Amino acid sequence: INAEYMGMTPLQKHLSTEEMQQLGWLDKEGKPIPLMKTPEEGASTSVWASVSPELEGKGGLYLENCSITESTDYGGDHPIASRSRGTAPHVWREEWWPLVWQKAESLLGQKL
């Protein structure tokens, strides 16, 4: 099992333009910032992960933009990119992994 970040897509239809501008997702003209992805672009990592020989037999990875992220990939210069690119440091806290796994099993109602 791997985790992925699909990116920021315009699927936040329940938010107003003003709210999305306040969050930094839209510019002053109401256009998506360059970091936004189309739904197809957002789905690309899921598709890649399901067919990539590179991931065969591997788990516990964090995937983004059709690649495996590293702990050093986090952040960027853009205020949104600093929260939406790469792997946040808390992801690599191994003491949390069993808790996340237990929560996933609890939510799914089955052992994984």
C-alpha positions in Angstrom: 0.0 0.0 0.0 1.3 3.4 -1.0 -0.1 6.9 -0.4 -0.3 9.6 -3.0 -1.0 13.3 -3.4 -3.3 13.9 -6.4 -2.6 17.6 -6.4 -4.9 20.5 -6.3 -7.7 20.2 -8.7 -10.8 22.4 -9.2 -13.0 19.8 -7.5 -13.7 22.2 -4.6 -17.0 23.3 -6.2 -18.6 23.8 -2.8 -16.3 26.8 -2.1 -17.0 30.3 -3.4 -14.5 32.1 -5.7 -13.7 34.4 -2.7 -12.9 31.5 -0.5 -10.6 29.9 -3.1 -8.9 33.3 -3.6 -8.3 33.6 0.2 -6.8 30.1 0.2 -4.5 31.1 -2.6 -5.9 28.6 -5.1 -7.2 31.3 -7.5 -5.5 34.5 -8.6 -7.1 38.0 -8.4 -8.9 37.4 -11.7 -10.4 34.1 -10.4 -8.1 31.9 -12.5 -6.4 28.8 -11.1 -2.8 29.3 -10.0 -0.2 27.3 -12.0 0.0 24.7 -9.3 -3.6 23.6 -10.0 -4.2 20.4 -12.0 -7.0 19.2 -14.1 -8.9 16.1 -12.8 -7.0 14.1 -15.4 -3.7 15.3 -14.3 -4.7 14.7 -10.7 -5.6 11.1 -11.6 -2.4 10.4 -13.4 -0.4 9.3 -10.4 -3.1 6.8 -9.4 -3.0 5.3 -12.9 0.8 5.3 -12.9 0.9 3.6 -9.5 -1.5 0.9 -10.6 0.6 -0.2 -13.6 4.2 0.9 -12.9 6.7 -2.0 -12.8 8.8 0.4 -10.7 6.3 -0.1 -7.8 5.8 -3.8 -8.1 6.2 -5.4 -4.6 6.9 -2.0 -2.9 4.8 -0.4 -0.3 5.0 2.4 2.3 5.9 5.0 -0.3 4.5 8.5 -0.9 3.8 9.2 -4.6 3.4 12.5 -6.4 3.4 13.5 -10.0 4.0 10.0 -11.2 7.1 9.5 -9.1 8.2 8.5 -5.6 8.8 11.4 -3.3 11.6 11.7 -0.8 11.7 13.4 2.5 13.9 16.2 1.0 11.3 17.1 -1.7 9.0 19.1 0.6 8.1 22.7 0.0 8.8 25.4 -2.5 8.9 29.1 -3.0 5.1 29.6 -3.6 3.1 29.8 -0.3 0.8 27.0 -1.5 3.6 24.9 -2.9 5.3 24.9 0.5 2.3 23.0 1.7 1.4 21.0 -1.3 4.6 19.6 -2.9 6.7 16.7 -1.7 6.5 14.9 1.6 5.9 16.8 4.8 8.4 15.9 7.6 5.7 14.3 9.8 5.1 11.6 7.1 8.5 10.2 7.9 7.8 9.8 11.6 8.0 6.0 11.8 6.4 5.9 15.3 3.1 7.1 13.7 3.0 4.5 10.9 1.4 1.7 13.1 -1.3 4.2 14.2 -2.1 5.2 10.7 -2.3 1.5 9.7 -4.6 0.7 12.6 -6.8 3.6 11.7 -7.0 2.5 8.0 -8.0 -1.0 9.1 -10.6 0.5 11.5 -12.1 2.7 8.8 -12.2 -0.2 6.3 -13.5 -2.7 8.8 -10.9 -5.3 7.9 -7.3 -6.4 8.4 -4.9 -5.3 5.7 
